[in-house]
Amino acid sequence: MPPKKKTTAKKPVVTPAPLPPKMCPFGAIIGTTCVITAIVAVSLMYSWHSKEMKKVEILNSKSCVEVAQLNAEQQNEINDLTNDVASLEEEKNNLMTLMQVVENPKEGWETYIPAVPEDENSEEEVVSELVGKDVDEVRELLGEPPVLLRNYPTSQVWVYHTSSEEATGLYVMFEENEVVEIILDEFNGVDILPTLLN
């Protein structure tokens, strides 16, 4: 008998599995689009925010400059008003000094009283240093008179209180606006003026 042929087993043919159909990656596109959109939106928002902040900084700078200018102007006005007040105060004080009437004459008034001669029988006339001085000079030396007995165009009589303890007055008599006589005599106040004028 002839030898048997070895029969080889046929290998089954394996057909490759079909590849799945290619799908469009919509999810990846949508995700990428969302990421890009978010990045663009954030960039735009940051850019807008930066511009707005710059505008705010510019406005704040302008406001600071305006406030500084207003403060400087107000400070200048305050300085001007302070100077005006100081000038007015000085003027007021000067006017008050000019208008001030004091009871007593200025210090040193005693030097203008004529001295009494040692010899009572002496006919030598003692004259005050004020005799011959005008109204303005006497006002400067003795001060504003508290009492004006007469104020006629040609004659005046000024009276100063010389002491708060004694009823004594310093009488300065003017003729033609010049001192003609100085007398130290009794003075009890305005109520006795009629008798003094006789």
C-alpha positions as CSV (number, residue, x, y, z in Angstrom):
1,M,0.0,0.0,0.0
2,P,1.3,3.2,-0.8
3,P,2.2,5.4,2.1
4,K,-0.5,7.8,3.1
5,K,0.1,11.4,2.4
6,K,0.1,13.5,5.3
7,T,-2.6,15.8,5.0
8,T,-2.0,19.1,6.5
9,A,-4.8,20.7,8.2
10,K,-5.9,23.9,6.6
11,K,-5.5,26.8,8.6
12,P,-8.7,28.6,8.8
13,V,-8.4,31.9,7.1
14,V,-8.9,34.8,9.6
15,T,-10.4,37.7,8.0
16,P,-9.4,40.9,9.7
17,A,-12.1,42.7,11.5
18,P,-13.3,45.7,9.7
19,L,-12.0,49.0,11.1
20,P,-14.6,51.1,12.8
21,P,-15.8,54.0,10.6
22,K,-13.8,57.2,11.2
23,M,-15.9,59.6,13.3
24,C,-15.5,63.3,13.4
25,P,-14.2,64.4,16.8
26,F,-16.9,67.0,17.6
27,G,-16.3,66.8,21.3
28,A,-12.6,67.7,20.9
29,I,-13.5,70.6,18.6
30,I,-16.2,71.9,20.9
31,G,-13.8,71.6,23.9
32,T,-11.0,73.4,22.0
33,T,-13.4,76.0,20.9
34,C,-14.6,76.6,24.4
35,V,-11.0,76.8,25.7
36,I,-10.1,79.3,22.9
37,T,-13.3,81.3,23.5
38,A,-12.6,81.4,27.2
39,I,-9.0,82.6,26.6
40,V,-10.1,85.3,24.2
41,A,-12.9,86.4,26.6
42,V,-10.5,86.6,29.5
43,S,-8.0,88.5,27.4
44,L,-10.7,90.9,26.3
45,M,-12.0,91.3,29.8
46,Y,-8.5,92.0,31.2
47,S,-7.8,94.5,28.4
48,W,-11.1,96.2,29.1
49,H,-10.5,96.2,32.8
50,S,-7.0,97.6,32.3
51,K,-8.3,100.4,30.1
52,E,-11.0,101.2,32.7
53,M,-8.5,101.2,35.5
54,K,-6.3,103.6,33.5
55,K,-9.3,105.8,33.0
56,V,-10.0,105.7,36.7
57,E,-6.4,106.5,37.5
58,I,-6.4,109.4,35.0
59,L,-9.6,110.7,36.5
60,N,-8.2,110.3,40.0
61,S,-5.1,112.1,39.0
62,K,-7.1,114.9,37.5
63,S,-9.3,115.0,40.6
64,C,-6.2,115.2,42.8
65,V,-4.8,118.0,40.7
66,E,-8.1,119.9,40.8
67,V,-8.4,119.4,44.6
68,A,-4.8,120.6,45.1
69,Q,-5.5,123.7,42.9
70,L,-8.7,124.4,44.9
71,N,-6.8,124.0,48.2
72,A,-4.1,126.3,47.0
73,E,-6.7,128.9,45.9
74,Q,-8.6,128.6,49.2
75,Q,-5.3,128.9,51.1
76,N,-4.5,132.1,49.2
77,E,-8.0,133.4,50.0
78,I,-7.5,132.6,53.7
79,N,-4.1,134.3,53.6
80,D,-5.6,137.4,52.0
81,L,-8.5,137.5,54.5
82,T,-6.1,137.0,57.3
83,N,-4.0,140.0,56.0
84,D,-7.2,142.0,55.6
85,V,-8.3,141.2,59.2
86,A,-4.8,142.1,60.5
87,S,-4.9,145.4,58.6
88,L,-8.4,146.2,59.9
89,E,-7.4,145.3,63.4
90,E,-4.4,147.6,63.1
91,E,-6.6,150.4,61.7
92,K,-9.2,149.8,64.4
93,N,-6.5,150.1,67.1
94,N,-5.1,153.2,65.6
95,L,-8.6,154.8,65.4
96,M,-9.3,153.7,69.0
97,T,-6.0,155.3,70.1
98,L,-6.9,158.5,68.3
99,M,-10.4,158.5,69.7
100,Q,-9.5,157.4,73.2
101,V,-10.4,159.9,75.8
102,V,-8.6,159.3,79.1
103,E,-9.5,160.9,82.4
104,N,-6.0,161.9,83.3
105,P,-3.4,163.7,81.1
106,K,-0.4,161.8,79.9
107,E,2.5,161.2,82.2
108,G,4.7,164.2,82.8
109,W,1.9,166.7,82.8
110,E,3.2,168.1,86.0
111,T,6.1,169.7,84.2
112,Y,3.8,172.0,82.4
113,I,2.3,173.5,85.6
114,P,3.9,176.9,86.2
115,A,5.9,177.0,89.4
116,V,4.8,179.3,92.1
117,P,7.5,182.0,92.8
118,E,9.2,181.6,96.1
119,D,8.5,185.2,96.9
120,E,4.8,185.7,97.1
121,N,5.2,189.5,96.5
122,S,7.3,188.9,93.4
123,E,5.7,190.4,90.3
124,E,7.6,188.0,88.1
125,E,5.1,186.1,85.9
126,V,5.7,182.4,85.6
127,V,4.6,180.9,82.3
128,S,4.0,177.3,81.4
129,E,5.9,175.6,78.6
130,L,2.6,174.9,76.9
131,V,1.8,178.5,76.4
132,G,2.0,179.3,72.7
133,K,1.5,175.7,71.6
134,D,-1.3,174.8,69.2
135,V,-4.2,172.3,69.7
136,D,-2.4,169.4,68.0
137,E,0.8,169.9,70.0
138,V,-1.2,169.9,73.3
139,R,-3.2,166.9,72.2
140,E,0.1,165.1,71.5
141,L,1.6,166.1,74.9
142,L,-1.4,165.7,77.2
143,G,-3.8,163.4,75.3
144,E,-7.4,163.9,74.2
145,P,-9.2,166.1,76.8
146,P,-12.0,164.3,78.6
147,V,-13.9,167.6,79.1
148,L,-14.3,170.5,76.7
149,L,-15.8,173.5,78.4
150,R,-15.9,175.8,75.5
151,N,-15.4,175.3,71.8
152,Y,-15.8,178.6,70.2
153,P,-14.1,179.4,66.9
154,T,-11.6,181.6,68.7
155,S,-11.4,180.0,72.2
156,Q,-11.4,176.6,73.9
157,V,-11.0,175.4,77.4
158,W,-9.9,171.8,78.0
159,V,-10.0,170.1,81.4
160,Y,-8.1,167.1,82.5
161,H,-8.7,165.2,85.8
162,T,-5.3,165.1,87.5
163,S,-6.3,162.7,90.4
164,S,-8.9,160.2,91.2
165,E,-8.6,161.0,94.9
166,E,-8.7,164.8,94.7
167,A,-11.2,167.1,92.9
168,T,-8.4,168.9,91.0
169,G,-8.4,169.7,87.3
170,L,-5.8,170.9,84.8
171,Y,-7.3,173.7,82.8
172,V,-5.8,174.5,79.4
173,M,-7.1,177.7,77.8
174,F,-6.8,178.4,74.1
175,E,-7.2,181.6,72.2
176,E,-6.9,181.5,68.4
177,N,-6.0,177.8,68.7
178,E,-2.9,178.6,70.9
179,V,-2.5,178.0,74.6
180,V,-2.7,181.3,76.5
181,E,-2.9,180.0,80.1
182,I,-2.6,176.8,82.2
183,I,-4.4,176.6,85.6
184,L,-4.5,173.8,88.2
185,D,-7.7,174.3,90.1
186,E,-10.7,172.6,91.7
187,F,-12.8,170.4,89.4
188,N,-15.6,168.3,90.7
189,G,-17.1,167.2,87.4
190,V,-19.5,168.3,84.7
191,D,-22.2,169.3,87.1
192,I,-20.3,172.4,88.3
193,L,-19.5,173.7,84.8
194,P,-21.9,176.7,84.9
195,T,-20.0,178.1,87.9
196,L,-16.6,177.5,86.3
197,L,-17.6,179.4,83.2
198,N,-18.7,182.5,85.0
